[in-house]
Amino acid sequence: MAALVRRFAAGAGLTALALVLLLAAGTGEARLALFGGLLALALLGWAVAFLRCVARQVAGFTDELCRTLDGMLDRSARPAPAAPAETLSARLHHRLERLYHTMEANRQAVEREKASLETLISNIAHQVRTPVANLRMLYDTLLARPVPWAQQRQFLQAAQGQLDKLDFLLQALVKTSRLETGLITLEKRDRPVADTLAAALNTVLAPLEAKGLRLTVDCPEGLTLPHDPKWTAEALSNLLDNAVKYTPPGGQVAVTVTPWDALVKIDVADTGRGIPEGEQGAIFQRFYREAAVHDVEGVGLGLFLTREIVTRQGGYVKVSSAPGQGATFSLFLPRG
Protein backbone atom coordinates (compact mmCIF):
# COMPACT_ATOMS: atom_id res chain seq x y z
CA MET A 1 0.00 0.00 0.00
CA ALA A 2 2.82 2.44 0.83
CA ALA A 3 4.53 1.74 -2.52
CA LEU A 4 1.24 2.37 -4.32
CA VAL A 5 0.82 5.74 -2.61
CA ARG A 6 4.37 6.71 -3.55
CA ARG A 7 3.85 5.81 -7.19
CA PHE A 8 0.62 7.77 -7.48
CA ALA A 9 2.12 10.77 -5.66
CA ALA A 10 5.05 10.74 -8.08
CA GLY A 11 2.73 10.55 -11.07
CA ALA A 12 0.56 13.39 -9.80
CA GLY A 13 3.68 15.48 -9.12
CA LEU A 14 5.03 14.92 -12.63
CA THR A 15 1.68 15.85 -14.12
CA ALA A 16 1.56 19.06 -12.11
CA LEU A 17 5.16 19.87 -13.15
CA ALA A 18 4.31 19.40 -16.84
CA LEU A 19 1.36 21.73 -16.53
CA VAL A 20 3.52 24.34 -14.80
CA LEU A 21 6.01 24.17 -17.67
CA LEU A 22 3.19 24.65 -20.16
CA LEU A 23 1.99 27.65 -18.19
CA ALA A 24 5.49 29.15 -18.19
CA ALA A 25 5.52 29.05 -21.99
CA GLY A 26 2.89 31.74 -22.24
CA THR A 27 0.92 34.38 -20.36
CA GLY A 28 -2.57 35.61 -20.17
CA GLU A 29 -5.64 35.01 -18.11
CA ALA A 30 -7.05 32.49 -20.61
CA ARG A 31 -3.92 30.37 -20.42
CA LEU A 32 -3.99 30.61 -16.59
CA ALA A 33 -7.60 29.47 -16.49
CA LEU A 34 -6.81 26.64 -18.88
CA PHE A 35 -3.91 25.62 -16.68
CA GLY A 36 -6.09 25.58 -13.56
CA GLY A 37 -8.72 23.47 -15.29
CA LEU A 38 -6.19 21.02 -16.68
CA LEU A 39 -4.47 20.74 -13.31
CA ALA A 40 -7.75 20.05 -11.55
CA LEU A 41 -8.73 17.43 -14.15
CA ALA A 42 -5.32 15.78 -13.94
CA LEU A 43 -5.39 15.59 -10.17
CA LEU A 44 -8.97 14.31 -10.23
CA GLY A 45 -7.96 11.64 -12.74
CA TRP A 46 -5.03 10.57 -10.63
CA ALA A 47 -7.28 10.50 -7.53
CA VAL A 48 -9.86 8.31 -9.29
CA ALA A 49 -7.15 5.96 -10.56
CA PHE A 50 -5.62 5.81 -7.09
CA LEU A 51 -8.94 4.97 -5.44
CA ARG A 52 -9.63 2.25 -8.01
CA CYS A 53 -6.22 0.69 -7.42
CA VAL A 54 -6.74 0.87 -3.66
CA ALA A 55 -10.18 -0.73 -4.03
CA ARG A 56 -8.69 -3.57 -6.12
CA GLN A 57 -5.93 -4.14 -3.57
CA VAL A 58 -8.38 -4.07 -0.65
CA ALA A 59 -10.70 -6.48 -2.47
CA GLY A 60 -7.80 -8.82 -3.22
CA PHE A 61 -6.54 -8.60 0.33
CA THR A 62 -10.05 -9.24 1.69
CA ASP A 63 -10.50 -12.27 -0.56
CA GLU A 64 -7.15 -13.66 0.53
CA LEU A 65 -8.00 -13.04 4.19
CA CYS A 66 -11.37 -14.79 3.82
CA ARG A 67 -9.74 -17.78 2.11
CA THR A 68 -7.16 -17.99 4.87
CA LEU A 69 -9.82 -17.81 7.62
CA ASP A 70 -12.00 -20.41 5.84
CA GLY A 71 -8.98 -22.70 5.56
CA MET A 72 -8.19 -22.23 9.24
CA LEU A 73 -11.78 -23.04 10.20
CA ASP A 74 -11.84 -26.13 7.96
CA ARG A 75 -8.36 -27.22 9.14
CA SER A 76 -7.31 -27.44 5.48
CA ALA A 77 -4.78 -24.64 5.47
CA ARG A 78 -2.71 -22.46 7.71
CA PRO A 79 -1.73 -18.81 7.15
CA ALA A 80 1.00 -18.25 4.57
CA PRO A 81 4.37 -17.19 5.99
CA ALA A 82 4.48 -13.45 6.58
CA ALA A 83 6.93 -11.24 4.73
CA PRO A 84 9.94 -10.21 6.82
CA ALA A 85 9.18 -6.51 6.29
CA GLU A 86 7.40 -4.60 9.06
CA THR A 87 4.22 -3.92 7.09
CA LEU A 88 0.53 -3.98 7.93
CA SER A 89 0.12 -7.22 5.97
CA ALA A 90 3.04 -8.83 7.81
CA ARG A 91 1.65 -7.83 11.21
CA LEU A 92 -1.77 -9.19 10.28
CA HIS A 93 -0.29 -12.50 9.06
CA HIS A 94 1.67 -12.76 12.28
CA ARG A 95 -1.53 -12.45 14.32
CA LEU A 96 -3.32 -14.93 12.06
CA GLU A 97 -0.50 -17.37 12.70
CA ARG A 98 -0.96 -16.93 16.47
CA LEU A 99 -4.72 -17.38 16.09
CA TYR A 100 -4.14 -20.55 14.07
CA HIS A 101 -1.90 -22.07 16.74
CA THR A 102 -4.41 -21.15 19.47
CA MET A 103 -7.26 -22.74 17.51
CA GLU A 104 -5.19 -25.88 16.90
CA ALA A 105 -4.36 -26.15 20.60
CA ASN A 106 -8.05 -25.77 21.48
CA ARG A 107 -9.05 -28.39 18.89
CA GLN A 108 -6.50 -30.84 20.26
CA ALA A 109 -7.73 -30.22 23.82
CA VAL A 110 -11.33 -30.85 22.73
CA GLU A 111 -10.29 -34.05 20.94
CA ARG A 112 -8.44 -35.26 24.02
CA GLU A 113 -11.48 -34.53 26.20
CA LYS A 114 -13.73 -36.30 23.70
CA ALA A 115 -11.47 -39.35 23.65
CA SER A 116 -11.31 -39.34 27.44
CA LEU A 117 -15.11 -39.12 27.65
CA GLU A 118 -15.55 -41.97 25.19
CA THR A 119 -13.11 -44.09 27.19
CA LEU A 120 -14.92 -43.22 30.42
CA ILE A 121 -18.30 -44.16 28.97
CA SER A 122 -16.89 -47.42 27.63
CA ASN A 123 -15.34 -48.26 30.99
CA ILE A 124 -18.55 -47.42 32.85
CA ALA A 125 -20.57 -49.64 30.51
CA HIS A 126 -18.09 -52.46 31.05
CA GLN A 127 -18.10 -52.07 34.84
CA VAL A 128 -21.90 -51.85 35.10
CA ARG A 129 -22.58 -54.74 32.73
CA THR A 130 -21.39 -57.49 35.08
CA PRO A 131 -23.46 -56.65 38.21
CA VAL A 132 -26.53 -55.91 36.08
CA ALA A 133 -26.20 -59.27 34.30
CA ASN A 134 -25.77 -61.04 37.65
CA LEU A 135 -28.84 -59.32 39.07
CA ARG A 136 -30.91 -60.25 36.02
CA MET A 137 -29.82 -63.89 36.29
CA LEU A 138 -30.68 -64.04 40.00
CA TYR A 139 -34.13 -62.51 39.60
CA ASP A 140 -34.92 -64.55 36.48
CA THR A 141 -34.08 -67.71 38.43
CA LEU A 142 -36.33 -66.67 41.32
CA LEU A 143 -39.19 -65.89 38.96
CA ALA A 144 -38.82 -68.90 36.68
CA ARG A 145 -39.08 -71.75 39.19
CA PRO A 146 -39.93 -72.38 42.84
CA VAL A 147 -36.90 -71.98 45.08
CA PRO A 148 -36.67 -73.12 48.72
CA TRP A 149 -36.50 -70.32 51.27
CA ALA A 150 -32.91 -71.10 52.24
CA GLN A 151 -31.81 -70.80 48.62
CA GLN A 152 -33.94 -67.68 48.13
CA ARG A 153 -32.06 -66.09 51.01
CA GLN A 154 -28.74 -66.95 49.37
CA PHE A 155 -29.94 -65.44 46.10
CA LEU A 156 -31.11 -62.27 47.84
CA GLN A 157 -27.80 -61.92 49.67
CA ALA A 158 -25.99 -62.32 46.34
CA ALA A 159 -28.26 -59.68 44.81
CA GLN A 160 -27.51 -57.38 47.74
CA GLY A 161 -23.81 -57.79 47.04
CA GLN A 162 -24.29 -56.83 43.40
CA LEU A 163 -26.38 -53.80 44.40
CA ASP A 164 -23.67 -52.74 46.83
CA LYS A 165 -21.12 -53.01 44.01
CA LEU A 166 -23.29 -50.86 41.75
CA ASP A 167 -23.77 -48.30 44.52
CA PHE A 168 -20.04 -48.16 45.22
CA LEU A 169 -19.29 -47.81 41.50
CA LEU A 170 -21.80 -44.97 41.01
CA GLN A 171 -20.56 -43.09 44.07
CA ALA A 172 -16.96 -43.38 42.90
CA LEU A 173 -17.93 -42.23 39.40
CA VAL A 174 -19.86 -39.25 40.75
CA LYS A 175 -16.92 -38.18 42.91
CA THR A 176 -14.47 -38.58 40.04
CA SER A 177 -16.61 -36.76 37.46
CA ARG A 178 -17.44 -33.87 39.82
CA LEU A 179 -13.77 -33.46 40.66
CA GLU A 180 -12.60 -33.66 37.04
CA THR A 181 -15.25 -31.28 35.67
CA GLY A 182 -14.54 -28.66 38.31
CA LEU A 183 -17.95 -28.90 39.98
CA ILE A 184 -16.03 -29.43 43.22
CA THR A 185 -13.06 -27.25 44.09
CA LEU A 186 -10.63 -28.20 46.81
CA GLU A 187 -10.35 -25.62 49.56
CA LYS A 188 -7.02 -25.75 51.38
CA ARG A 189 -7.17 -24.74 55.05
CA ASP A 190 -4.62 -25.01 57.79
CA ARG A 191 -6.02 -28.00 59.69
CA PRO A 192 -4.59 -30.70 62.01
CA VAL A 193 -3.32 -33.70 60.11
CA ALA A 194 -4.43 -36.01 62.94
CA ASP A 195 -8.09 -35.01 62.47
CA THR A 196 -8.01 -35.78 58.75
CA LEU A 197 -6.25 -39.07 59.39
CA ALA A 198 -8.81 -40.03 62.05
CA ALA A 199 -11.66 -39.38 59.60
CA ALA A 200 -10.01 -41.67 57.06
CA LEU A 201 -9.31 -44.42 59.62
CA ASN A 202 -12.94 -44.47 60.76
CA THR A 203 -13.97 -45.75 57.31
CA VAL A 204 -11.87 -48.93 57.58
CA LEU A 205 -12.03 -49.84 61.27
CA ALA A 206 -14.82 -52.40 60.84
CA PRO A 207 -13.24 -54.44 58.00
CA LEU A 208 -9.84 -54.09 59.67
CA GLU A 209 -11.13 -55.66 62.88
CA ALA A 210 -13.11 -58.30 60.95
CA LYS A 211 -9.88 -59.54 59.31
CA GLY A 212 -7.92 -59.36 62.55
CA LEU A 213 -5.37 -56.89 61.18
CA ARG A 214 -3.06 -54.94 63.46
CA LEU A 215 -3.07 -51.19 62.99
CA THR A 216 -0.30 -48.81 64.03
CA VAL A 217 -0.43 -45.03 63.66
CA ASP A 218 2.46 -42.61 64.14
CA CYS A 219 1.46 -38.96 63.73
CA PRO A 220 3.16 -36.01 65.50
CA GLU A 221 0.84 -34.14 67.85
CA GLY A 222 -0.15 -30.63 66.84
CA LEU A 223 1.02 -31.01 63.25
CA THR A 224 -1.04 -28.78 60.93
CA LEU A 225 -1.04 -28.61 57.16
CA PRO A 226 -2.84 -26.49 54.53
CA HIS A 227 -5.14 -29.03 52.86
CA ASP A 228 -8.75 -29.85 52.09
CA PRO A 229 -9.76 -32.06 55.06
CA LYS A 230 -12.70 -33.79 53.41
CA TRP A 231 -11.04 -34.70 50.12
CA THR A 232 -7.68 -35.52 51.68
CA ALA A 233 -9.48 -37.90 54.03
CA GLU A 234 -11.09 -39.43 50.92
CA ALA A 235 -7.65 -39.95 49.37
CA LEU A 236 -6.28 -41.55 52.54
CA SER A 237 -9.39 -43.67 52.91
CA ASN A 238 -8.82 -45.15 49.45
CA LEU A 239 -5.24 -46.08 50.36
CA LEU A 240 -6.35 -47.60 53.67
CA ASP A 241 -9.18 -49.50 52.00
CA ASN A 242 -6.73 -51.09 49.55
CA ALA A 243 -4.32 -51.93 52.37
CA VAL A 244 -7.09 -53.73 54.27
CA LYS A 245 -8.45 -55.54 51.19
CA TYR A 246 -5.10 -56.88 50.00
CA THR A 247 -3.62 -57.82 53.39
CA PRO A 248 -4.37 -61.38 54.55
CA PRO A 249 -5.90 -62.02 58.02
CA GLY A 250 -3.43 -61.47 60.82
CA GLY A 251 -1.38 -58.96 58.84
CA GLN A 252 -0.50 -55.37 59.66
CA VAL A 253 -1.35 -51.90 58.37
CA ALA A 254 0.90 -49.02 59.43
CA VAL A 255 0.29 -45.29 58.97
CA THR A 256 3.25 -42.96 59.45
CA VAL A 257 3.24 -39.16 59.16
CA THR A 258 6.63 -37.50 58.67
CA PRO A 259 6.97 -33.69 58.50
CA TRP A 260 9.73 -32.36 56.25
CA ASP A 261 10.83 -28.80 55.57
CA ALA A 262 8.57 -28.20 52.57
CA LEU A 263 6.38 -31.32 52.55
CA VAL A 264 4.46 -33.66 54.80
CA LYS A 265 4.81 -37.33 53.94
CA ILE A 266 2.04 -39.79 54.87
CA ASP A 267 2.88 -43.47 54.42
CA VAL A 268 0.24 -46.21 54.32
CA ALA A 269 2.06 -49.56 54.47
CA ASP A 270 0.67 -53.08 54.52
CA THR A 271 1.94 -56.66 54.65
CA GLY A 272 -0.18 -57.84 51.74
CA ARG A 273 0.57 -59.54 48.45
CA GLY A 274 2.56 -56.64 47.02
CA ILE A 275 2.52 -55.15 43.52
CA PRO A 276 4.84 -56.27 40.69
CA GLU A 277 7.12 -53.54 39.41
CA GLY A 278 5.65 -53.81 35.92
CA GLU A 279 2.19 -52.98 37.27
CA GLN A 280 3.14 -50.03 39.46
CA GLY A 281 3.01 -47.49 36.65
CA ALA A 282 -0.54 -48.49 35.65
CA ILE A 283 -2.35 -48.88 38.98
CA PHE A 284 -3.23 -45.15 39.12
CA GLN A 285 -5.10 -45.32 35.81
CA ARG A 286 -8.85 -45.11 35.88
CA PHE A 287 -10.55 -48.55 36.08
CA TYR A 288 -7.21 -50.38 35.99
CA ARG A 289 -7.01 -53.58 38.01
CA GLU A 290 -4.39 -56.29 38.03
CA ALA A 291 -5.52 -59.58 36.57
CA ALA A 292 -4.43 -61.34 39.77
CA VAL A 293 -6.87 -59.35 41.98
CA HIS A 294 -10.07 -59.54 39.95
CA ASP A 295 -11.56 -61.78 42.63
CA VAL A 296 -11.19 -58.95 45.19
CA GLU A 297 -14.00 -56.40 45.41
CA GLY A 298 -13.22 -53.13 43.67
CA VAL A 299 -13.65 -51.19 40.44
CA GLY A 300 -10.23 -49.57 39.97
CA LEU A 301 -11.15 -45.96 40.80
CA GLY A 302 -9.72 -45.50 44.29
CA LEU A 303 -6.07 -44.90 43.38
CA PHE A 304 -7.04 -42.76 40.40
CA LEU A 305 -9.18 -40.55 42.64
CA THR A 306 -6.44 -40.39 45.27
CA ARG A 307 -3.89 -39.17 42.75
CA GLU A 308 -6.30 -36.54 41.41
CA ILE A 309 -7.02 -35.20 44.90
CA VAL A 310 -3.37 -35.00 45.89
CA THR A 311 -2.22 -33.53 42.57
CA ARG A 312 -4.84 -30.77 42.74
CA GLN A 313 -3.38 -29.75 46.09
CA GLY A 314 0.14 -29.47 44.69
CA GLY A 315 1.33 -32.85 45.96
CA TYR A 316 2.06 -36.28 44.53
CA VAL A 317 1.79 -40.00 45.33
CA LYS A 318 4.45 -42.73 45.12
CA VAL A 319 4.35 -46.46 45.61
CA SER A 320 7.06 -48.83 46.79
CA SER A 321 6.35 -52.53 46.61
CA ALA A 322 7.48 -55.99 45.61
CA PRO A 323 5.54 -59.26 45.27
CA GLY A 324 5.12 -60.94 48.65
CA GLN A 325 6.58 -57.98 50.56
CA GLY A 326 3.56 -55.74 50.93
CA ALA A 327 3.16 -52.21 49.58
CA THR A 328 3.80 -48.69 50.86
CA PHE A 329 1.89 -45.79 49.34
CA SER A 330 3.46 -42.43 50.14
CA LEU A 331 1.35 -39.30 49.90
CA PHE A 332 3.24 -35.97 49.78
CA LEU A 333 1.52 -32.63 50.44
CA PRO A 334 3.19 -29.17 50.46
CA ARG A 335 3.37 -27.32 53.77
CA GLY A 336 2.99 -23.92 52.17
Salt bridges, closest charged atoms under 4 A:
GLU64 OE2 - HIS93 NE2 3.67
GLU86 OE2 - ARG91 NH1 3.61
GLU97 OE2 - ARG78 NH2 2.34
GLU97 OE2 - HIS101 NE2 3.13
GLU104 OE1 - ARG75 NH2 3.27
GLU104 OE2 - ARG107 NH1 2.61
GLU111 OE2 - ARG75 NH1 2.91
GLU180 OE1 - ARG286 NH1 2.83
GLU234 OE2 - LYS175 NZ 3.12
ASP241 OD2 - LYS245 NZ 3.51
ASP267 OD2 - LYS265 NZ 3.57
GLU290 OE1 - ARG273 NH1 3.60
GLU308 OE1 - ARG312 NH2 3.35
